Amino acid sequence: MSENELRIYSVSDDAEDKDYYHVLGYDTLIPNENFAKLFNSKGELEVGGYIVKVTPHGTYKFKKEKEARFNVLYASNSSLKGYLIEDDYYQVEPDIYYYDTYKKYSSNVNYYEYVPDNKNTVALRSYGSEPNFSSFTTFEADRHTVVGEWIQSIIGAKKDHTLYYEHTDNRRMRGSFYSYNYGVYVESGVEGWTDKKNWIGWSKTPSDELRVGWRDVVLVTKPDASFKDLLKSTSNVLPLPPQYMDIPGMNRINVKTLVIPGYKAKEWEREYSQAAKIAFNALKNYCTSQEDKNEIDQAQALLVVTEPSLYLYIKNADVKKYGEERYVHVFSGQLKLQIVYNPNSLITSILKSLKETYELSCPTLDVGEAYICAKFSNEWQGMKIVKK
């Protein structure tokens, strides 16, 4: 950004991040930098005759010829929605639409942000070469895990969780466990970063060590009617051969698939919400051959095809970074299965339908837990964010 623009936004000359992505907050609105690069400094992207505009309130999509009309509406009300068409999707006017990108994950889950009454007397601290995970602040609906002042903060744009360090007033750690729908793109992931306080505002700064990890993450995809009809053609559990799935942030991972027709959704929801690790072991019981059981052990993810949804279990993992200010891990973004076809096989038909499903839709984050922690000098600060 030019010096004149930096002064307009009250950004100090010593700030380390002076680009539009950081100064205007797009690093929070669009965590995936590769996706963010497609947008201009106004948060706009053109797709097929439509303009897609990302704002702190959500994402708008409108035809190019409606741009002047949209600007008038948005100038008068930056939170306009319109009427609901389907889940998270609204029509403001003909050819002007709104996606509730940063909505909370479900109607019965609240997220809370912890702010200490007195940072010097808070006991939730961790020092040394390794973090004390049991001391981490937990952000979830249940309040028993944290003492102090609570401020409800529904997950959304610029409402990331924040924790401060005891030894200094000018360092903080922030994190987000997100699942965002931009209309033209859907993405789930976790991000963590550290900030330093400037004479005006905050800017990102490298920590000595930054760690990000995830546990028991489950992504859910809704297949179309044709895929559901295909499942009716088989009444038996059908293990499919391992396939490779492209997931941005994870590269290509080895996925084992089990087709379980007729599984009752409510029973399934209770089972998978226990933990992805438990599910990996429990689902072996559906396999009769040792080879299939071994493939489940070796897989990086397990895809369960049932009615009415597809469930993708992501194996637990941990990432360590040194001297970096930010790390983003993307669980899913328009997944695509890589498949070799045999037109005479039922398995091939299901695999082909799976591929088409993932090309047309994208999994959303359903349950899981993420943690973010960072160290300055000898002091760790850490958080867990739970999605139930």
C-alpha positions as CSV (number, residue, x, y, z in Angstrom):
1,M,0.0,0.0,0.0
2,S,1.1,3.6,-0.6
3,E,2.2,5.8,2.3
4,N,-0.9,7.9,1.8
5,E,-3.2,4.9,2.0
6,L,-1.4,3.7,5.1
7,R,-2.0,7.0,6.8
8,I,-5.7,6.9,5.9
9,Y,-5.9,3.5,7.8
10,S,-3.8,4.8,10.7
11,V,-1.1,2.2,10.0
12,S,2.3,3.0,11.6
13,D,5.4,3.2,9.4
14,D,7.0,0.4,11.5
15,A,4.2,-2.1,10.8
16,E,5.6,-5.3,9.3
17,D,2.5,-6.0,7.2
18,K,1.6,-3.1,4.9
19,D,-0.3,-4.9,2.2
20,Y,-4.1,-4.8,1.6
21,Y,-4.4,-8.4,2.7
22,H,-3.3,-7.6,6.3
23,V,-4.2,-3.9,6.7
24,L,-7.8,-4.3,5.5
25,G,-8.3,-7.6,7.4
26,Y,-8.7,-9.9,4.5
27,D,-6.3,-12.3,6.2
28,T,-9.1,-13.1,8.6
29,L,-11.9,-12.9,6.0
30,I,-10.1,-15.2,3.5
31,P,-7.6,-17.3,5.5
32,N,-6.4,-19.2,2.4
33,E,-3.9,-16.9,0.7
34,N,-4.1,-18.7,-2.6
35,F,-7.8,-18.0,-2.8
36,A,-7.3,-14.4,-1.5
37,K,-4.9,-13.6,-4.4
38,L,-7.8,-13.9,-6.8
39,F,-9.5,-10.8,-5.2
40,N,-8.7,-7.1,-5.8
41,S,-8.1,-4.6,-3.0
42,K,-11.9,-4.0,-2.7
43,G,-12.4,-7.7,-1.9
44,E,-14.0,-8.4,-5.4
45,L,-13.6,-11.2,-7.8
46,E,-15.3,-11.7,-11.2
47,V,-16.8,-15.1,-12.0
48,G,-18.9,-15.8,-15.1
49,G,-20.4,-12.3,-15.5
50,Y,-20.9,-12.0,-11.7
51,I,-19.0,-9.9,-9.2
52,V,-18.3,-11.7,-5.9
53,K,-17.5,-9.3,-3.0
54,V,-16.3,-10.4,0.4
55,T,-17.1,-8.2,3.3
56,P,-16.9,-8.5,7.1
57,H,-20.7,-9.2,7.1
58,G,-20.6,-11.9,4.5
59,T,-20.3,-12.5,0.7
60,Y,-22.3,-10.8,-2.0
61,K,-22.7,-11.9,-5.6
62,F,-24.3,-9.7,-8.3
63,K,-24.3,-9.3,-12.0
64,K,-21.8,-6.8,-13.4
65,E,-24.6,-4.6,-14.8
66,K,-26.0,-4.4,-11.2
67,E,-22.8,-3.1,-9.7
68,A,-24.0,0.6,-9.4
69,R,-27.3,-0.6,-7.8
70,F,-25.5,-2.8,-5.4
71,N,-23.1,0.0,-4.4
72,V,-26.1,2.2,-3.6
73,L,-27.7,-0.5,-1.4
74,Y,-24.5,-1.4,0.3
75,A,-23.6,2.2,1.1
76,S,-27.0,2.6,2.8
77,N,-26.8,-0.7,4.7
78,S,-23.6,-2.7,4.9
79,S,-25.5,-5.6,6.6
80,L,-28.2,-6.1,4.0
81,K,-29.4,-9.7,3.6
82,G,-32.7,-9.9,1.7
83,Y,-34.9,-13.0,2.0
84,L,-33.8,-16.5,2.6
85,I,-33.7,-18.8,-0.5
86,E,-32.0,-21.8,1.0
87,D,-29.5,-22.5,3.8
88,D,-27.2,-19.4,4.3
89,Y,-28.2,-18.1,0.8
90,Y,-30.4,-14.9,0.4
91,Q,-31.7,-12.8,-2.5
92,V,-31.4,-9.1,-1.9
93,E,-32.9,-8.1,-5.2
94,P,-33.1,-9.8,-8.7
95,D,-29.5,-10.7,-9.6
96,I,-28.1,-9.6,-6.2
97,Y,-27.4,-12.3,-3.7
98,Y,-25.9,-12.7,-0.2
99,Y,-24.1,-15.7,1.4
100,D,-23.9,-15.8,5.2
101,T,-20.3,-16.8,5.0
102,Y,-19.4,-16.2,8.7
103,K,-22.5,-17.6,10.4
104,K,-22.1,-19.6,13.6
105,Y,-21.7,-23.3,12.9
106,S,-25.1,-24.4,14.4
107,S,-28.0,-22.9,16.3
108,N,-27.2,-24.6,19.5
109,V,-23.4,-23.9,19.8
110,N,-22.1,-20.7,21.2
111,Y,-18.4,-19.7,21.2
112,Y,-17.0,-17.6,24.0
113,E,-13.9,-15.4,24.2
114,Y,-11.9,-15.3,27.4
115,V,-10.4,-11.9,28.6
116,P,-8.6,-12.1,32.0
117,D,-9.7,-9.7,34.7
118,N,-6.0,-9.3,35.7
119,K,-3.5,-10.9,33.5
120,N,-0.8,-11.0,36.2
121,T,-2.9,-13.2,38.5
122,V,-4.3,-15.7,35.9
123,A,-3.1,-19.2,36.6
124,L,-3.7,-20.6,33.1
125,R,0.0,-20.3,32.1
126,S,2.6,-22.6,30.6
127,Y,6.3,-22.2,30.7
128,G,9.3,-24.2,29.4
129,S,10.3,-26.0,26.2
130,E,6.9,-27.8,25.9
131,P,3.4,-26.4,26.2
132,N,1.1,-27.6,29.0
133,F,-2.0,-28.6,27.0
134,S,-4.1,-29.1,30.1
135,S,-3.7,-25.3,30.9
136,F,-5.0,-24.2,27.5
137,T,-8.1,-22.0,27.5
138,T,-11.0,-23.8,25.8
139,F,-13.5,-22.0,23.7
140,E,-16.8,-23.8,23.5
141,A,-20.4,-23.8,24.7
142,D,-19.6,-25.2,28.1
143,R,-18.2,-22.5,30.4
144,H,-16.8,-24.8,33.1
145,T,-13.3,-24.9,31.5
146,V,-12.4,-21.3,32.0
147,V,-12.6,-18.9,34.9
148,G,-12.8,-15.1,34.6
149,E,-14.8,-12.7,32.4
150,W,-16.6,-14.3,29.4
151,I,-17.6,-12.4,26.3
152,Q,-19.7,-14.2,23.8
153,S,-18.2,-14.2,20.4
154,I,-20.0,-16.0,17.6
155,I,-17.5,-17.4,15.1
156,G,-17.4,-15.1,12.2
157,A,-15.5,-12.3,10.4
158,K,-13.0,-10.5,12.6
159,K,-14.3,-12.4,15.7
160,D,-11.3,-14.7,16.2
161,H,-10.3,-15.9,19.6
162,T,-7.6,-13.9,21.4
163,L,-5.3,-14.5,24.3
164,Y,-2.6,-12.3,25.8
165,Y,0.7,-13.0,27.3
166,E,1.5,-12.4,30.9
167,H,5.1,-11.3,30.6
168,T,4.4,-8.5,28.1
169,D,1.4,-6.3,27.2
170,N,2.4,-6.0,23.6
171,R,2.1,-9.7,22.5
172,R,-1.0,-11.7,21.9
173,M,-2.0,-15.0,20.2
174,R,-5.1,-15.5,18.0
175,G,-6.8,-18.4,16.4
176,S,-9.8,-19.6,14.4
177,F,-11.5,-22.9,13.5
178,Y,-13.6,-22.1,10.5
179,S,-15.9,-23.3,7.8
180,Y,-16.7,-20.5,5.3
181,N,-19.0,-20.5,2.3
182,Y,-18.2,-17.8,-0.3
183,G,-20.8,-18.9,-2.8
184,V,-18.2,-19.7,-5.4
185,Y,-16.0,-21.6,-3.0
186,V,-16.4,-23.4,0.3
187,E,-13.5,-24.0,2.7
188,S,-12.8,-25.4,6.2
189,G,-9.6,-25.1,8.2
190,V,-7.8,-23.8,11.2
191,E,-5.4,-20.9,11.5
192,G,-3.3,-19.4,14.3
193,W,-1.0,-16.4,14.5
194,T,0.7,-14.0,16.9
195,D,0.5,-10.2,17.0
196,K,2.5,-7.3,18.5
197,K,1.1,-4.0,19.6
198,N,2.1,-0.9,17.6
199,W,1.6,2.7,18.6
200,I,-1.7,2.4,16.6
201,G,-3.3,-1.1,16.4
202,W,-1.7,-4.5,16.1
203,S,0.3,-6.3,13.4
204,K,1.5,-9.8,13.0
205,T,4.9,-10.8,14.4
206,P,6.8,-14.1,14.4
207,S,6.8,-16.1,17.6
208,D,9.7,-18.3,18.6
209,E,7.5,-21.4,18.1
210,L,4.0,-21.8,16.7
211,R,2.0,-25.0,16.9
212,V,-1.3,-25.9,15.2
213,G,-3.1,-29.2,15.5
214,W,-6.4,-30.9,15.1
215,R,-8.3,-33.8,16.7
216,D,-11.3,-35.8,15.7
217,V,-12.2,-33.6,12.7
218,V,-15.2,-34.8,10.7
219,L,-16.4,-33.1,7.4
220,V,-19.9,-33.7,6.0
221,T,-21.1,-33.5,2.4
222,K,-24.7,-33.7,1.1
223,P,-24.9,-35.8,-2.1
224,D,-27.5,-35.2,-4.7
225,A,-30.6,-37.4,-5.4
226,S,-28.9,-39.4,-8.2
227,F,-26.2,-40.6,-5.8
228,K,-28.8,-41.6,-3.2
229,D,-30.6,-43.6,-5.8
230,L,-27.3,-45.4,-6.6
231,L,-26.9,-46.4,-3.0
232,K,-30.2,-48.2,-3.1
233,S,-28.8,-50.6,-5.6
234,T,-26.7,-52.2,-2.9
235,S,-27.8,-53.5,0.5
236,N,-24.4,-54.8,1.7
237,V,-21.5,-53.0,3.2
238,L,-19.1,-52.3,0.4
239,P,-15.4,-51.4,1.1
240,L,-13.9,-49.5,-1.8
241,P,-10.2,-49.6,-2.8
242,P,-8.1,-46.7,-1.5
243,Q,-8.1,-43.6,-3.6
244,Y,-6.2,-40.3,-3.6
245,M,-8.1,-37.1,-2.8
246,D,-6.7,-33.6,-3.4
247,I,-7.2,-31.4,-0.4
248,P,-5.6,-27.9,-0.5
249,G,-3.4,-27.5,2.6
250,M,-3.0,-31.3,2.8
251,N,-1.9,-32.1,-0.7
252,R,-3.0,-35.5,-2.0
253,I,-4.0,-37.9,0.8
254,N,-4.8,-41.6,0.8
255,V,-8.6,-42.1,1.5
256,K,-10.2,-45.4,2.4
257,T,-14.0,-45.5,1.6
258,L,-16.7,-47.6,3.1
259,V,-20.3,-47.7,1.7
260,I,-22.7,-48.4,4.5
261,P,-26.3,-48.4,3.0
262,G,-29.3,-48.0,5.3
263,Y,-27.3,-46.7,8.2
264,K,-29.6,-44.7,10.5
265,A,-28.5,-41.1,10.5
266,K,-29.3,-40.4,14.1
267,E,-27.4,-43.4,15.3
268,W,-24.5,-42.5,13.1
269,E,-24.4,-38.9,14.4
270,R,-24.0,-40.2,17.9
271,E,-21.3,-42.6,16.9
272,Y,-19.1,-40.2,14.9
273,S,-19.4,-37.4,17.4
274,Q,-17.5,-39.5,19.9
275,A,-14.2,-39.1,18.2
276,A,-12.6,-39.7,14.8
277,K,-10.0,-42.0,16.3
278,I,-12.7,-44.2,17.8
279,A,-14.5,-44.3,14.5
280,F,-11.4,-45.5,12.7
281,N,-11.3,-48.5,15.0
282,A,-15.0,-49.1,15.2
283,L,-15.6,-49.0,11.4
284,K,-13.1,-51.9,11.0
285,N,-16.0,-54.1,12.3
286,Y,-17.8,-53.5,9.0
287,C,-14.9,-55.1,7.1
288,T,-14.6,-58.9,6.7
289,S,-11.2,-59.0,5.1
290,Q,-7.9,-58.2,6.9
291,E,-6.8,-56.3,3.8
292,D,-9.6,-53.8,4.2
293,K,-8.8,-53.4,7.9
294,N,-5.2,-52.8,7.1
295,E,-6.1,-50.2,4.5
296,I,-8.1,-48.3,7.2
297,D,-5.1,-48.2,9.4
298,Q,-2.9,-47.0,6.6
299,A,-5.3,-44.3,5.3
300,Q,-4.8,-40.7,6.1
301,A,-8.6,-40.2,6.0
302,L,-11.7,-42.4,6.1
303,L,-14.7,-41.6,3.9
304,V,-18.0,-43.2,5.0
305,V,-20.8,-43.2,2.4
306,T,-24.3,-43.5,3.9
307,E,-27.7,-41.9,3.9
308,P,-28.2,-39.0,3.9
309,S,-24.6,-37.7,4.0
310,L,-21.0,-38.5,3.3
311,Y,-18.7,-38.4,6.3
312,L,-14.9,-37.7,6.0
313,Y,-12.8,-38.4,9.0
314,I,-9.4,-36.6,9.1
315,K,-6.7,-38.3,11.2
316,N,-5.2,-36.3,14.0
317,A,-2.1,-34.3,13.2
318,D,0.3,-31.7,14.6
319,V,2.3,-28.9,12.9
320,K,5.3,-27.0,14.3
321,K,6.6,-23.8,12.9
322,Y,9.6,-21.8,14.1
323,G,10.1,-18.0,13.6
324,E,6.8,-17.7,11.7
325,E,3.9,-15.3,12.4
326,R,1.0,-17.3,11.0
327,Y,0.0,-20.8,9.9
328,V,-3.2,-21.8,8.1
329,H,-4.2,-25.4,7.5
330,V,-7.0,-26.0,5.0
331,F,-9.0,-29.3,5.6
332,S,-11.1,-29.0,2.5
333,G,-11.7,-26.8,-0.5
334,Q,-13.6,-28.3,-3.5
335,L,-12.3,-31.9,-3.0
336,K,-11.7,-34.0,-6.1
337,L,-11.3,-37.7,-6.2
338,Q,-8.7,-39.2,-8.6
339,I,-10.2,-42.3,-10.1
340,V,-9.5,-44.9,-12.8
341,Y,-12.7,-46.2,-14.3
342,N,-14.0,-49.7,-15.0
343,P,-17.4,-49.2,-16.6
344,N,-18.6,-52.7,-15.8
345,S,-18.2,-52.4,-12.0
346,L,-20.7,-51.3,-9.3
347,I,-17.7,-50.0,-7.4
348,T,-16.7,-47.9,-10.4
349,S,-20.2,-46.4,-10.6
350,I,-20.1,-45.4,-6.9
351,L,-16.6,-44.0,-7.3
352,K,-17.7,-42.0,-10.4
353,S,-20.7,-40.6,-8.4
354,L,-18.4,-39.7,-5.6
355,K,-16.1,-37.8,-7.9
356,E,-19.1,-35.9,-9.4
357,T,-20.4,-35.1,-5.9
358,Y,-17.1,-33.6,-4.7
359,E,-16.7,-31.6,-7.9
360,L,-20.1,-30.0,-7.4
361,S,-20.1,-29.5,-3.7
362,C,-17.6,-29.2,-0.8
363,P,-17.6,-30.8,2.7
364,T,-18.3,-28.5,5.6
365,L,-16.9,-28.8,9.1
366,D,-19.2,-30.8,11.3
367,V,-17.3,-31.7,14.5
368,G,-13.8,-31.6,15.8
369,E,-11.2,-29.8,17.9
370,A,-8.3,-27.6,17.0
371,Y,-5.5,-26.2,19.1
372,I,-3.2,-23.2,18.6
373,C,-0.3,-22.4,20.8
374,A,2.8,-20.1,20.5
375,K,5.8,-19.3,22.6
376,F,7.7,-16.0,23.2
377,S,10.9,-16.5,25.1
378,N,10.0,-19.1,27.7
379,E,6.2,-18.4,27.9
380,W,3.5,-20.4,26.1
381,Q,0.0,-19.3,25.5
382,G,-2.5,-21.7,24.0
383,M,-6.2,-22.3,23.2
384,K,-8.5,-25.1,22.1
385,I,-11.5,-24.5,19.9
386,V,-14.2,-27.1,20.0
387,K,-16.9,-27.6,17.4
388,K,-19.7,-29.9,18.5
